């Protein structure tokens, strides 16, 4: 019975989050922090310290992810305002040609969702889908779902979006490692989503004709001077290069001789490749681009940054509350209890591949239950971190657990998910049509993402 008590605490914690979000319609921050305090009270330790340790864990999580999220919000807003995001989209359209509009839209969504949140990217690109339909008079569903296919994947797998960012913290991963593996898993996953968009486009007929959907809608991208492509890409490329360089150098330096050049350069790349510094450089590039190309005054820039930070504050609160909830699950001994149930004679029966599957299933259950993919990633990674740590030798790198959870969080999107309604309302789909297109595409993407994770873990375990 004592071994089952932590599992009871886990059920109570998860039920609290799901019940408060879905039944009471409470904000995710309030739900997560309430669950964290409740789990802390039910866990071991002195009574006087139980609330205090929640606050400490919340502060630690906010300290680790707060700067990155705040700067990511600034970068996204500046890229939208300066026209840098528009320039990237136009570059894809020019390079791929008008006959490959769906590939260009998917690619634009894939790239832009790295620093910009999914809903903003979708708002940006939907007018392009409408314009493409006006020219071709066909393939409207393909264009809309192609945008979603690209944007949803990097939103779920690649930092600095909040879900992957906190998964990296919960699982003690280097950000650069998750960026590289997330992109490696995400690219074939996005391509699979695009292929599905082509397939479903021939099988669903919209009840509301596309001409009615887009009537009166403004065409995107006024003819205003835009930054050149190199400048537009800097806020995206700079942090990826800086953080990835640090990860690569750190990995190589571990196996190099102490007198080698790698050891001399490793401290410098560690400083430059720190994710907070890299995002600060990217934010500076985005703001400079905005000032130069939109002639913003210092007062206007200050106001824009302030508005961006206000919108990012709730994201930081939710993500940090999720970190606190994860820390309280660990304090309650959830991982050890689950591992003990599947162990025999002290040897864990859980292999690395079984853990990947378990993480993906938990994320899917949380996604279906409460709607938010970010909350699903936070909760699943918090649970799995303790379980992973209790397994002596999983045989694979924990970064694959993060991409498995991210893939699982894409499965099961329905009417309690804000993404469902963004696609439905902006695309002009009915609820049934959104299920047929968006929900089914996300199911395919989640499954393919998980299979790509397993395949990569088998080929390159990095253990």
VOGURO-236557 format. One line per 3 residues: number of its first residue (from 1); for each residue x, y negated, z of N, C-alpha, C. Coordinates in steps of 0.1 Angstrom, whole numbers. Layout:
// residues N
NUM) X/Y/Z/X/Y/Z/X/Y/Z | ...
END
This chain:
// residues 463
1) 8/12/0/0/0/0/9/-13/0 | 20/-12/7/29/-24/8/34/-27/-6 | 37/-16/-14/42/-18/-27/32/-25/-37
4) 19/-22/-34/9/-28/-42/5/-42/-39 | 9/-47/-27/5/-60/-23/10/-71/-32 | 23/-71/-37/27/-81/-46/19/-81/-59
7) 15/-69/-64/6/-69/-76/-7/-75/-73 | -13/-74/-61/-25/-80/-57/-23/-96/-58 | -12/-100/-53/-8/-115/-53/-8/-119/-68
10) -2/-111/-76/-1/-115/-91/-15/-116/-97 | -24/-107/-94/-37/-107/-99/-44/-120/-94 | -43/-123/-81/-49/-135/-76/-44/-148/-82
13) -30/-148/-84/-24/-160/-91/-29/-162/-105 | -29/-151/-113/-34/-152/-127/-49/-155/-128 | -57/-149/-119/-71/-152/-118/-74/-166/-115
16) -66/-172/-106/-68/-186/-102/-65/-195/-114 | -55/-193/-122/-52/-201/-134/-63/-200/-144 | -67/-187/-147/-77/-185/-157/-91/-191/-153
19) -94/-188/-140/-107/-193/-135/-108/-208/-135 | -97/-215/-131/-98/-229/-130/-98/-236/-143 | -91/-230/-153/-91/-236/-166/-103/-233/-174
22) -108/-221/-174/-119/-217/-182/-133/-219/-176 | -134/-217/-163/-147/-219/-156/-149/-233/-151 | -139/-237/-143/-140/-250/-137/-136/-262/-146
25) -130/-258/-158/-125/-268/-167/-115/-278/-161 | -107/-273/-152/-97/-281/-146/-84/-283/-155 | -77/-294/-153/-65/-296/-161/-55/-285/-158
28) -46/-282/-168/-37/-271/-166/-27/-273/-155 | -23/-286/-153/-14/-289/-142/-20/-286/-129 | -32/-290/-126/-39/-287/-114/-40/-272/-112
31) -44/-265/-122/-46/-251/-121/-33/-244/-118 | -22/-247/-125/-9/-241/-123/-3/-244/-109 | -4/-256/-104/2/-260/-92/-6/-254/-80
34) -20/-253/-82/-28/-246/-72/-25/-232/-71 | -23/-225/-82/-19/-211/-82/-6/-209/-76 | 4/-218/-78/17/-217/-73/16/-218/-57
37) 9/-227/-52/8/-229/-38/1/-217/-31 | -10/-212/-38/-17/-200/-33/-8/-188/-33 | 0/-185/-43/9/-174/-44/20/-176/-33
40) 25/-188/-31/35/-190/-21/29/-187/-7 | 17/-191/-4/11/-188/9/9/-173/11 | 7/-166/0/5/-151/1/18/-144/1
43) 29/-150/-3/42/-144/-3/49/-144/11 | 61/-138/11/68/-138/24/74/-151/27 | 79/-153/40/86/-165/44/78/-172/55
46) 85/-182/61/80/-190/71/68/-199/66 | 58/-200/74/46/-207/70/49/-222/67 | 58/-228/75/61/-242/73/68/-245/60
49) 75/-234/54/82/-236/42/75/-233/29 | 63/-228/30/56/-222/19/52/-233/9 | 47/-244/14/44/-255/4/56/-262/0
52) 66/-264/9/78/-271/6/86/-264/-6 | 86/-251/-6/93/-244/-16/86/-245/-30 | 73/-248/-30/67/-251/-43/71/-264/-48
55) 72/-274/-39/77/-287/-43/91/-287/-48 | 99/-279/-41/113/-277/-45/114/-271/-59 | 107/-260/-61/107/-253/-74/102/-263/-85
58) 91/-270/-82/86/-280/-92/97/-290/-96 | 104/-295/-86/114/-305/-88/126/-299/-97 | 129/-287/-94/140/-280/-101/136/-279/-116
61) 123/-274/-118/118/-272/-132/118/-286/-139 | 113/-296/-133/112/-309/-139/125/-314/-142 | 135/-312/-133/149/-317/-136/155/-310/-148
64) 151/-297/-150/157/-290/-161/151/-293/-175 | 138/-296/-175/131/-298/-188/125/-312/-190 | 125/-320/-179/118/-333/-180/125/-342/-191
67) 138/-343/-190/145/-352/-199/143/-348/-214 | 144/-335/-216/143/-330/-230/129/-332/-236 | 119/-330/-228/105/-332/-233/102/-347/-235
70) 107/-355/-226/105/-370/-227/111/-375/-240 | 124/-371/-242/131/-375/-254/125/-369/-267 | 120/-357/-266/113/-350/-278/101/-358/-282
73) 93/-363/-272/81/-371/-275/85/-384/-282 | 96/-390/-277/100/-403/-283/105/-400/-298 | 112/-390/-300/117/-386/-313/105/-384/-323
76) 95/-376/-318/84/-374/-327/76/-386/-331 | 74/-395/-321/67/-407/-324/75/-416/-333 | 88/-418/-331/96/-426/-339/97/-421/-354
79) 97/-408/-355/98/-402/-368/85/-404/-376 | 74/-404/-369/61/-407/-375/60/-421/-379 | 64/-430/-370/62/-445/-373/72/-450/-384
82) 84/-444/-384/95/-449/-393/93/-444/-407 | 85/-433/-409/84/-427/-422/93/-416/-424 | 101/-412/-414/111/-401/-415/104/-388/-418
85) 93/-386/-410/85/-374/-412/80/-373/-427 | 74/-384/-431/69/-385/-445/80/-382/-455 | 92/-387/-453/103/-385/-462/106/-370/-463
88) 107/-363/-452/110/-349/-452/99/-341/-460 | 87/-345/-458/76/-338/-465/77/-340/-480 | 80/-353/-484/81/-356/-498/93/-349/-504
91) 104/-347/-497/116/-340/-502/112/-326/-505 | 105/-319/-496/101/-305/-499/92/-305/-511 | 83/-314/-513/74/-314/-524/81/-317/-537
94) 91/-326/-537/99/-329/-549/108/-317/-552 | 114/-311/-542/123/-300/-545/116/-287/-550 | 105/-284/-544/98/-272/-548/88/-274/-559
97) 84/-286/-562/75/-289/-573/60/-287/-569 | 52/-293/-578/38/-294/-575/31/-280/-575 | 37/-271/-583/32/-257/-584/34/-249/-571
100) 43/-254/-562/46/-247/-550/43/-255/-538 | 31/-262/-539/27/-271/-528/26/-263/-515 | 20/-251/-515/18/-243/-503/31/-240/-496
103) 42/-237/-504/55/-235/-498/61/-247/-492 | 59/-259/-499/63/-271/-494/56/-275/-481 | 43/-273/-480/36/-276/-468/40/-267/-456
106) 42/-254/-459/46/-245/-449/60/-249/-444 | 69/-252/-453/83/-256/-449/83/-269/-441 | 75/-278/-445/74/-291/-438/69/-289/-424
109) 59/-281/-422/54/-277/-409/64/-270/-400 | 71/-261/-407/81/-253/-399/92/-263/-394 | 97/-272/-402/108/-281/-398/103/-291/-388
112) 92/-298/-391/87/-309/-383/83/-304/-369 | 78/-292/-368/73/-288/-355/84/-284/-345 | 97/-286/-349/108/-284/-340/109/-295/-330
115) 109/-308/-335/109/-319/-325/95/-325/-323 | 85/-323/-332/72/-329/-331/62/-318/-328 | 52/-321/-319/42/-311/-314/33/-308/-326
118) 27/-296/-325/20/-290/-336/8/-298/-340 | 0/-304/-330/-12/-311/-334/-8/-324/-343 | 3/-330/-339/8/-342/-346/12/-338/-360
121) 19/-327/-362/24/-323/-375/12/-320/-383 | 2/-313/-378/-10/-310/-385/-18/-322/-390 | -19/-332/-381/-25/-345/-385/-18/-351/-397
124) -5/-350/-397/4/-356/-407/2/-349/-420 | 1/-336/-420/2/-329/-433/-12/-326/-439 | -22/-326/-431/-36/-323/-437/-39/-332/-449
127) -37/-345/-448/-39/-354/-459/-32/-350/-472 | -20/-344/-470/-13/-339/-482/-20/-327/-488 | -26/-318/-480/-33/-307/-485/-46/-312/-492
130) -52/-323/-487/-63/-328/-494/-59/-334/-508 | -48/-341/-508/-44/-347/-521/-40/-336/-531 | -34/-325/-526/-30/-314/-535/-43/-308/-541
133) -53/-307/-533/-66/-301/-537/-73/-310/-548 | -72/-323/-545/-78/-333/-555/-71/-331/-569 | -58/-328/-569/-51/-326/-582/-54/-313/-588
136) -54/-302/-580/-56/-289/-585/-70/-284/-586 | -79/-289/-577/-92/-285/-576/-93/-270/-572 | -83/-265/-565/-83/-251/-561/-73/-249/-549
139) -74/-238/-542/-65/-234/-532/-65/-242/-519 | -76/-248/-516/-77/-257/-504/-74/-249/-491 | -80/-237/-490/-77/-229/-478/-62/-225/-477
142) -56/-222/-488/-42/-218/-489/-34/-230/-483 | -36/-242/-487/-28/-254/-483/-30/-256/-468 | -42/-255/-463/-44/-258/-449/-38/-247/-440
145) -39/-235/-444/-33/-224/-436/-18/-223/-437 | -13/-228/-448/2/-228/-450/8/-238/-440 | 1/-250/-438/6/-259/-428/6/-253/-414
148) -5/-246/-411/-6/-240/-398/4/-229/-396 | 7/-221/-406/16/-210/-406/30/-215/-402 | 35/-226/-408/48/-231/-405/49/-238/-392
151) 39/-246/-389/39/-254/-376/38/-246/-364 | 29/-236/-364/26/-228/-352/38/-219/-348 | 46/-215/-358/57/-206/-355/68/-213/-347
154) 73/-224/-352/84/-231/-345/79/-237/-332 | 66/-241/-331/60/-245/-319/61/-234/-308 | 60/-222/-312/59/-211/-303/73/-204/-300
157) 83/-207/-309/95/-199/-308/108/-208/-306 | 107/-221/-309/120/-229/-310/119/-241/-301 | 128/-242/-291/129/-254/-283/132/-266/-292
160) 128/-279/-288/124/-283/-275/109/-284/-272 | 101/-277/-280/87/-277/-276/86/-270/-262 | 76/-274/-254/76/-271/-240/76/-256/-237
163) 68/-248/-244/67/-234/-241/81/-227/-242 | 87/-227/-254/100/-221/-255/111/-227/-245 | 109/-240/-243/119/-247/-234/118/-241/-220
166) 106/-239/-215/105/-233/-201/108/-219/-201 | 105/-212/-212/109/-198/-213/124/-196/-211 | 132/-205/-218/146/-205/-216/150/-207/-202
169) 144/-216/-195/147/-218/-181/143/-206/-172 | 131/-201/-174/127/-189/-166/135/-177/-168 | 140/-175/-181/148/-163/-184/163/-166/-183
172) 167/-178/-179/181/-181/-178/188/-180/-191 | 182/-186/-201/188/-185/-215/195/-198/-218 | 205/-198/-226/211/-210/-232/201/-215/-243
175) 199/-228/-243/189/-234/-253/194/-230/-267 | 207/-232/-269/212/-229/-283/210/-215/-287 | 211/-205/-278/208/-191/-282/193/-190/-286
178) 184/-196/-279/170/-194/-282/167/-202/-295 | 173/-213/-297/171/-220/-310/175/-211/-322 | 187/-205/-321/192/-197/-332/184/-185/-334
181) 181/-178/-324/172/-165/-325/158/-169/-328 | 153/-180/-323/139/-184/-326/138/-187/-341 | 148/-194/-346/147/-197/-361/149/-184/-369
184) 157/-175/-364/159/-162/-372/146/-154/-372 | 139/-154/-361/126/-147/-360/115/-155/-367 | 116/-168/-365/105/-176/-370/104/-177/-385
187) 115/-177/-392/115/-179/-407/107/-168/-414 | 111/-155/-412/102/-144/-418/88/-144/-413 | 86/-149/-401/72/-149/-395/64/-160/-403
190) 70/-171/-405/63/-182/-412/60/-178/-427 | 70/-171/-433/68/-166/-446/56/-156/-447 | 55/-147/-437/44/-138/-436/31/-146/-435
193) 31/-156/-427/19/-165/-426/15/-171/-439 | 25/-175/-447/23/-181/-460/17/-171/-469 | 23/-159/-469/17/-148/-478/3/-145/-474
196) 0/-145/-461/-14/-143/-457/-23/-154/-462 | -18/-166/-461/-26/-178/-466/-30/-176/-481 | -20/-171/-489/-24/-168/-503/-34/-157/-504
199) -33/-147/-496/-43/-136/-496/-57/-140/-492 | -58/-147/-480/-71/-151/-475/-77/-162/-483 | -70/-169/-491/-75/-180/-499/-84/-174/-510
202) -82/-162/-514/-90/-156/-525/-102/-149/-519 | -103/-148/-506/-114/-140/-500/-124/-147/-491 | -121/-160/-489/-131/-168/-481/-136/-179/-489
205) -149/-181/-490/-155/-192/-497/-161/-202/-486 | -157/-214/-487/-161/-224/-477/-176/-227/-479 | -184/-228/-468/-198/-231/-469/-199/-246/-473
208) -190/-254/-468/-190/-268/-471/-179/-271/-482 | -183/-274/-494/-173/-275/-505/-162/-285/-502 | -150/-281/-505/-138/-290/-503/-140/-305/-507
211) -147/-306/-519/-149/-320/-523/-157/-328/-513 | -166/-322/-506/-174/-329/-496/-165/-331/-484 | -156/-322/-481/-148/-323/-469/-139/-335/-470
214) -133/-337/-482/-123/-347/-484/-128/-360/-489 | -142/-361/-492/-147/-374/-497/-145/-385/-487 | -141/-396/-492/-139/-407/-483/-126/-407/-475
217) -119/-396/-476/-106/-395/-468/-95/-403/-476 | -87/-410/-468/-76/-417/-474/-65/-408/-479 | -59/-411/-490/-47/-403/-494/-35/-407/-485
220) -26/-398/-483/-15/-400/-474/-4/-408/-480 | 5/-413/-472/18/-418/-477/16/-431/-486 | 14/-442/-480/13/-454/-488/27/-457/-494
223) 27/-464/-505/40/-467/-511/48/-477/-504 | 54/-473/-493/63/-482/-485/77/-476/-485 | 87/-484/-483/101/-479/-483/102/-469/-472
226) 108/-457/-475/110/-447/-465/125/-445/-463 | 130/-440/-452/144/-437/-450/148/-426/-460 | 161/-426/-463/166/-416/-472/166/-402/-464
229) 167/-392/-471/165/-378/-465/175/-375/-454 | 188/-379/-456/198/-376/-446/195/-383/-433 | 191/-396/-434/188/-403/-422/175/-397/-415
232) 165/-394/-424/153/-388/-418/155/-375/-411 | 165/-367/-416/167/-354/-410/176/-354/-397 | 182/-366/-395/192/-366/-383/186/-363/-370
235) 174/-368/-366/168/-364/-353/165/-349/-351 | 164/-342/-363/161/-328/-362/174/-320/-362 | 183/-324/-371/195/-316/-374/206/-318/-363
238) 207/-331/-358/217/-334/-348/216/-325/-336 | 205/-324/-329/205/-316/-316/206/-301/-319 | 201/-297/-331/203/-282/-334/218/-279/-336
241) 225/-288/-343/239/-285/-346/247/-286/-333 | 244/-297/-325/252/-299/-312/250/-288/-302 | 238/-284/-300/235/-274/-290/240/-260/-295
244) 238/-257/-308/242/-244/-314/258/-243/-314 | 264/-254/-317/279/-254/-316/284/-251/-303 | 278/-256/-292/282/-253/-279/280/-238/-276
247) 269/-233/-280/266/-219/-278/276/-210/-285 | 279/-213/-298/289/-205/-305/303/-206/-299 | 307/-218/-296/320/-220/-290/321/-213/-277
250) 311/-214/-268/311/-207/-255/312/-192/-257 | 305/-187/-267/305/-172/-269/319/-168/-274 | 325/-175/-283/338/-171/-288/349/-173/-278
253) 348/-183/-269/358/-186/-259/359/-175/-249 | 347/-168/-246/347/-158/-236/357/-146/-240 | 359/-144/-253/367/-133/-257/381/-137/-262
256) 384/-150/-261/396/-156/-266/407/-156/-255 | 419/-157/-259/430/-159/-249/429/-172/-242 | 433/-173/-229/432/-185/-221/440/-197/-228
259) 450/-193/-236/459/-204/-242/454/-208/-256 | 443/-202/-260/438/-205/-274/432/-219/-275 | 430/-223/-287/424/-236/-290/409/-236/-285
262) 403/-224/-286/389/-223/-282/387/-228/-268 | 396/-224/-259/395/-227/-245/397/-242/-243 | 405/-248/-251/408/-263/-250/396/-271/-255
265) 389/-266/-265/378/-273/-271/365/-270/-264 | 364/-259/-257/351/-255/-251/345/-265/-241 | 353/-272/-232/347/-282/-224/341/-294/-231
268) 348/-298/-242/342/-309/-250/329/-305/-257 | 329/-293/-263/316/-289/-269/305/-287/-259 | 309/-283/-247/299/-281/-236/293/-294/-232
271) 300/-305/-232/295/-318/-229/286/-323/-241 | 292/-322/-253/285/-327/-264/272/-319/-267 | 273/-306/-265/262/-297/-268/252/-295/-256
274) 254/-303/-245/244/-302/-235/230/-307/-241 | 220/-300/-239/207/-303/-245/202/-317/-242 | 204/-321/-230/200/-335/-226/207/-345/-234
277) 220/-344/-236/228/-353/-243/225/-353/-258 | 223/-341/-263/220/-339/-277/207/-345/-281 | 197/-344/-272/184/-350/-274/184/-365/-273
280) 193/-370/-264/195/-385/-263/200/-390/-276 | 210/-384/-282/216/-388/-294/206/-388/-305 | 198/-377/-306/187/-376/-316/177/-387/-314
283) 173/-390/-301/163/-401/-299/169/-414/-303 | 182/-417/-301/188/-429/-305/188/-430/-320 | 190/-419/-327/190/-420/-342/176/-422/-347
286) 166/-417/-340/152/-419/-344/148/-433/-342 | 152/-439/-331/148/-453/-328/155/-463/-337 | 168/-460/-340/175/-469/-349/169/-469/-363
289) 165/-457/-367/159/-456/-380/145/-464/-380 | 138/-463/-369/125/-470/-368/128/-485/-369 | 137/-490/-361/140/-504/-361/144/-509/-375
292) 153/-502/-381/158/-506/-394/148/-506/-405 | 140/-496/-406/130/-494/-417/117/-500/-414 | 113/-503/-402/100/-510/-399/102/-523/-393
295) 115/-528/-392/118/-541/-387/111/-544/-373 | 112/-534/-364/106/-535/-351/114/-544/-342 | 107/-552/-335/114/-561/-325/117/-552/-313
298) 125/-558/-304/128/-550/-291/116/-548/-283 | 107/-558/-283/94/-557/-275/85/-546/-281 | 84/-545/-294/76/-535/-301/82/-521/-299
301) 95/-520/-300/102/-507/-297/99/-503/-283 | 101/-512/-274/99/-509/-260/85/-504/-257 | 75/-511/-263/61/-507/-261/58/-493/-267
304) 64/-490/-279/62/-477/-285/68/-466/-276 | 80/-468/-271/87/-458/-263/78/-456/-250 | 73/-467/-244/65/-466/-232/52/-457/-235
307) 46/-460/-246/34/-452/-249/37/-438/-252 | 49/-435/-258/53/-421/-260/55/-414/-247 | 62/-421/-237/65/-414/-225/52/-412/-216
310) 42/-421/-218/30/-418/-211/23/-406/-216 | 23/-404/-229/17/-391/-234/25/-379/-231 | 38/-381/-229/47/-369/-226/47/-366/-211
313) 42/-375/-203/42/-372/-188/34/-360/-184 | 22/-359/-190/13/-347/-187/20/-334/-191 | 27/-335/-202/34/-323/-207/44/-318/-197
316) 52/-328/-192/62/-325/-182/56/-319/-170 | 45/-325/-165/38/-321/-153/33/-306/-155 | 27/-303/-166/22/-290/-168/34/-280/-169
319) 44/-283/-176/55/-274/-178/63/-272/-164 | 65/-282/-157/71/-281/-144/63/-273/-134 | 49/-275/-134/41/-267/-126/41/-252/-129
322) 43/-250/-142/44/-236/-147/57/-230/-141 | 68/-238/-141/80/-234/-135/79/-231/-120 | 72/-239/-113/69/-236/-99/62/-224/-97
325) 52/-221/-105/44/-209/-104/53/-197/-106 | 61/-198/-116/71/-187/-119/80/-184/-107 | 85/-195/-101/94/-193/-89/86/-186/-78
328) 74/-190/-76/66/-184/-65/63/-169/-68 | 61/-165/-80/59/-151/-84/72/-143/-80 | 83/-150/-83/96/-143/-80/97/-142/-64
331) 94/-152/-57/95/-152/-42/85/-141/-37 | 74/-138/-44/65/-128/-39/69/-114/-42 | 80/-112/-50/85/-99/-53/78/-92/-64
334) 72/-99/-73/63/-92/-83/71/-83/-92 | 83/-87/-96/91/-79/-105/96/-66/-99 | 100/-67/-87/105/-55/-80/93/-45/-78
337) 82/-50/-75/70/-41/-73/66/-34/-86 | 66/-42/-97/62/-35/-110/73/-25/-114 | 85/-29/-112/96/-20/-116/96/-7/-107
340) 93/-9/-94/92/3/-85/81/13/-90 | 70/7/-95/59/16/-99/63/25/-110 | 72/21/-119/76/28/-131/89/34/-129
343) 95/35/-117/108/41/-115/107/55/-109 | 118/62/-112/119/75/-105/133/77/-101 | 134/81/-88/147/83/-82/157/72/-84
346) 151/60/-83/159/48/-83/163/43/-97 | 160/51/-108/164/47/-121/151/41/-128 | 153/29/-134/141/23/-140/137/30/-152
349) 124/32/-153/118/38/-166/115/28/-176 | 117/15/-173/115/5/-183/127/2/-192 | 126/5/-205/137/1/-214/135/-13/-218
352) 145/-18/-225/144/-32/-230/133/-33/-240 | 131/-23/-249/120/-24/-259/106/-24/-252 | 105/-16/-241/92/-16/-234/89/-29/-227
355) 100/-36/-223/98/-49/-217/94/-59/-227 | 99/-58/-239/95/-67/-250/80/-66/-252 | 75/-53/-253/61/-50/-256/53/-56/-244
358) 57/-53/-232/50/-58/-220/49/-73/-220 | 60/-80/-223/59/-94/-223/50/-100/-233 | 50/-94/-245/41/-98/-256/26/-96/-252
361) 23/-84/-246/10/-81/-242/5/-91/-232 | 13/-94/-222/9/-103/-211/6/-117/-217 | 15/-121/-226/13/-134/-232/0/-134/-240
364) -3/-124/-247/-16/-123/-255/-28/-123/-246 | -27/-116/-235/-39/-116/-226/-41/-130/-220 | -30/-136/-216/-31/-150/-211/-36/-160/-221
367) -32/-158/-234/-36/-167/-244/-52/-165/-247 | -56/-153/-248/-70/-150/-250/-79/-156/-238 | -73/-154/-226/-81/-157/-214/-83/-172/-212
370) -72/-180/-214/-73/-194/-211/-70/-204/-223 | -66/-199/-234/-65/-207/-246/-52/-213/-249 | -44/-218/-239/-32/-225/-242/-21/-216/-245
373) -14/-217/-256/-2/-209/-259/9/-213/-250 | 10/-226/-247/21/-230/-238/20/-224/-224 | 8/-224/-218/5/-218/-205/7/-203/-206
376) 4/-197/-217/6/-182/-218/21/-179/-218 | 29/-187/-225/43/-185/-225/50/-187/-212 | 45/-198/-205/50/-201/-192/47/-190/-182
379) 35/-186/-182/31/-175/-172/37/-162/-175 | 37/-158/-187/43/-145/-191/58/-145/-188 | 65/-155/-192/80/-155/-190/83/-156/-175
382) 74/-163/-167/77/-163/-153/75/-149/-146 | 65/-142/-151/63/-128/-146/74/-119/-150 | 78/-120/-163/88/-111/-169/102/-113/-164
385) 105/-126/-160/118/-129/-156/122/-120/-144 | 113/-119/-134/116/-111/-122/116/-96/-126 | 108/-92/-135/108/-78/-139/121/-74/-146
388) 125/-83/-155/137/-81/-163/149/-80/-153 | 149/-89/-143/161/-89/-134/161/-77/-125 | 150/-70/-124/150/-58/-115/154/-45/-123
391) 155/-46/-136/159/-35/-145/174/-35/-146 | 181/-24/-142/196/-24/-142/202/-27/-155 | 197/-21/-166/204/-23/-179/193/-22/-190
394) 187/-34/-193/177/-33/-204/183/-30/-218 | 196/-32/-220/202/-28/-232/201/-39/-244 | 194/-50/-241/193/-60/-251/193/-74/-244
397) 196/-84/-252/197/-98/-246/183/-103/-243 | 181/-110/-232/168/-115/-228/162/-125/-237 | 170/-131/-246/165/-140/-256/154/-133/-265
400) 155/-120/-267/145/-113/-274/131/-112/-266 | 133/-112/-253/120/-112/-245/113/-126/-247 | 121/-136/-248/114/-150/-251/107/-150/-264
403) 113/-145/-275/107/-145/-288/95/-135/-289 | 96/-124/-281/85/-115/-280/73/-121/-273 | 76/-129/-262/65/-136/-255/59/-147/-264
406) 68/-154/-271/63/-165/-280/54/-159/-291 | 58/-148/-296/50/-141/-306/37/-137/-301 | 37/-131/-289/24/-127/-283/15/-138/-280
409) 20/-150/-277/12/-162/-274/5/-167/-286 | 9/-163/-298/2/-167/-310/-11/-159/-313 | -12/-147/-307/-23/-138/-310/-35/-141/-301
412) -47/-141/-307/-59/-143/-299/-64/-157/-298 | -60/-166/-307/-65/-179/-306/-80/-180/-311 | -88/-186/-302/-103/-187/-305/-108/-200/-299
415) -120/-201/-296/-127/-214/-293/-122/-220/-280 | -114/-214/-272/-109/-220/-260/-95/-226/-262 | -90/-226/-275/-77/-231/-279/-79/-244/-286
418) -72/-254/-282/-73/-267/-289/-68/-266/-303 | -59/-257/-306/-54/-255/-320/-65/-251/-329 | -74/-242/-324/-86/-237/-331/-94/-249/-336
421) -97/-259/-327/-106/-270/-331/-98/-280/-339 | -85/-282/-338/-78/-291/-346/-79/-286/-361 | -77/-273/-363/-77/-267/-376/-92/-268/-382
424) -102/-265/-373/-115/-265/-377/-120/-279/-381 | -118/-289/-373/-123/-302/-375/-115/-310/-386 | -102/-309/-386/-94/-316/-396/-95/-309/-409
427) -96/-296/-409/-97/-288/-422/-111/-288/-428 | -121/-291/-419/-135/-291/-424/-141/-277/-424 | -136/-268/-416/-141/-254/-416/-152/-253/-405
430) -161/-243/-407/-170/-239/-397/-162/-230/-387 | -169/-227/-376/-162/-219/-366/-159/-205/-372 | -169/-199/-379/-167/-186/-385/-156/-186/-395
433) -155/-197/-403/-144/-198/-413/-130/-200/-406 | -130/-207/-395/-118/-208/-387/-113/-195/-382 | -122/-187/-377/-119/-173/-373/-113/-165/-385
436) -119/-166/-396/-115/-159/-408/-101/-163/-413 | -98/-175/-411/-85/-181/-417/-74/-183/-406 | -76/-193/-397/-66/-196/-387/-64/-185/-377
439) -75/-180/-371/-73/-169/-361/-66/-157/-367 | -71/-153/-379/-65/-141/-385/-50/-143/-389 | -47/-155/-394/-34/-158/-398/-24/-158/-385
442) -29/-163/-374/-21/-163/-362/-19/-149/-357 | -29/-140/-359/-27/-126/-355/-16/-120/-363 | -16/-122/-376/-6/-117/-385/8/-122/-381
445) 9/-135/-378/21/-142/-375/27/-136/-362 | 18/-134/-352/22/-129/-339/28/-115/-340 | 21/-106/-348/25/-93/-350/38/-92/-357
448) 39/-100/-368/52/-100/-376/63/-106/-367 | 61/-116/-359/71/-122/-351/76/-111/-341 | 67/-104/-335/71/-93/-326/79/-82/-333
451) 75/-78/-344/82/-68/-352/96/-73/-356 | 97/-86/-360/110/-92/-363/119/-92/-351 | 113/-95/-339/121/-95/-327/127/-81/-324
454) 118/-71/-325/123/-57/-323/134/-53/-332 | 132/-57/-345/142/-53/-355/155/-60/-352 | 155/-73/-349/167/-80/-346/174/-75/-334
457) 166/-71/-324/171/-66/-311/178/-52/-314 | 173/-45/-323/179/-32/-326/192/-33/-334 | 192/-43/-343/204/-45/-352/215/-53/-344
460) 211/-63/-336/220/-71/-329/216/-73/-314 | 218/-63/-306/213/-63/-292/219/-74/-284 | 232/-78/-286/239/-88/-279/240/-85/-264
463) 238/-73/-260/238/-69/-246/252/-69/-240
END
